[in-house]
Amino acid sequence: MPCWQACRSVTQPEAGSGPTGAALHWRALERLYASAPINLKFRSSLSIAGEGEAQIAFDIDESVFHAGGAAHGTVYFKMLDDAAFYAANTLVSDRFLLTTAFNLQFLRPIRGGRIRAEGKWVSGRRRVLVAESRLVDEEGEEVGRGTGTFMRSQIKLSSLPGYSAEGSIPESRQE
């Protein structure tokens, strides 16, 4: 066989061989979210579809209500902060980010059901990143919104037990 024919032969990746590059980082972030002890208290799941994006689905019930019969503000903060945080951390593959400031707006009471937190990176890529998030209820109504600033920490993502390039979400955390 002539050399030029052999050189043109390319081995294609096997179908279904799994994610590569950025998608590996995103799946590892999803596992990191699922492994966090705080998330044992919430029925929620993180999904990352692309750079600068994160979505968290939460089930809200009476266990997180304040005395007035709606979700407590801490739940709004957690959902909004987590969605913005993970949207920003999709752009940083070596370090864990820290929330340095977060501003939130309560738009409507949440009385239960499935809530979607949508996070989107806004600006910054080096030391400080800015991301925004919004909460949407089952009827498609926006019930909260927030903007956060996040900075790189000294914590290497690779040093965190939940962050891994391989593995799966523990069964106790799967929906």
N, C-alpha and C positions, 0 to 999 in steps of 0.2 A: 504494500500500500504506500503510495507517495506520502511524503512527510506532510504536505499541505492538507491532505485529507485527514490524517490523524490529528493534526493540530486543531482542526475545526470541530472535532468531536467534543461535545460538552456533556458532562454528567449533570443531569437535571436533579433537583432535590426531589426526594420522594414525596408523593402527595400525602398530606396529613402529617408531615414530619414535625409540626408544631411551629409556634411563633418564633420569630427571630428579631434581632435588633430592638427597636423601641417597644415592640409588642411584648418582648420578654420582660422588659422593665415594667410595663403596665400590668402584666399578670402578677409580677412579684409585688407591686404596690397593692393589688387587690388582696393577695395573701397576707400582706402586712396589716391591712385594715382588718381582715377577718381574725387575725391572731391577737389583736389588741385586747387586753382584759376588759376595758370599758365597754367594748362592743358585745360582751356577753350579756350586758344589761339591756341591749336594744335589739329588736328584730329588724335587722337591716343588712343590705348588701351593696357593695361598691362595684361599679362597672366603668371601665375606661375604654372608650371607643377611638380616641385619637389624642394627639398632642394638644395640651392645654384644655382638655375636657375631662370631666368626671361626673358621674351620676350615682346618687345613692338613693335606694328605695327603702323607706322606713314604714313599719306598721305602727300606727299610733292607737293606743287604747287607754282605758281609764287608769292604768297603772302609772301613767306619766302626767295625769291631770293635776291642776291646782284646785283649790277649794271652789273656784267658780265654774268648774266643769269643762275645762279646755286644757290643751297641752300647756305645760309650764314653759316659761321662757328659756330655761336651760336646754330644753329639747330643740327649740328653734336655733339657739346658738350652736349646739352640737351639729345639727344637720347642715347649717349654713357654713360653719367653719370647716367641717370635714370635706364638703364638696369643693369649696374654694381651695383648701389646702392640697387635696389630691390633684386638682386641676393644675395647680402650680408645680407640684412635685413631679408631674409627668415630664417637665422640662429639665429636671435636675436628676441625673442618674447616679450620682455618687454620694450625695449627702441628704440627710433627713432635714426637712425644713421645720422652722419654729414659727408659730404665729406671734407677731410682734404688736399687732393692733387689729381690731375687728370692730366694724360699725354695722349694726343691724337695725332693720326696720320691721316692726310687727305690723302686718297689714290686715290680717283677719285672724280670729280665733280658730284653732284646729280642734275639732270635736271628735276626731277619730278617723280611722281609715288608712289607706295607703297614701303616703306623701312621697313626692319625688324631689330630691335636692339636686339641682343642676349647677355645676361649677364650671367657670370659664376663666382661663388665664387672660389678663388684660395687658400687663406690661412688665418689663424687667426680666433679665435672664442671668445676671451675674450674682450680686450679693442679695439684693432685695427684689422680690417678685410681688406683683399685685394681682389679685384674682377676685372675681365677684361670683355670687351665687344667688339662687332664688329657690323658693319652695313653692311647689305646685300641688294642689290637692287633687282628689279623684275626679272632680268636675272640671279640672283644667284651670281653676282660679289660682292666681298668685296669692299666697298667704304670708310670705315673708321674703325679705331680700337682704343681702349683706355684701360688704366689701372688706377684704382683709389684706394685710401686708404680711409677708412671710420672708424670713431670711434663712440662709444656709447656716446650719449648726456645725459643730465639730463632730457630730455623730455620723459615722459612715453607714450608709444603708446596708452594705454587705455585712456589718457587724450585728445587725438586728436579727434575732432568731426567726421572726415571721417573714422577713424579706429574703426570698430565695429565687434563683432562676429556675428551679425545678420544684416539683412537689405539687401538692394539692391543698385545697382549703380543708381544714379538719372537719369531719362529719358533723361535729357539734355546732358548727357555724354555717353550714350550708342551709339554704332555704328549702 
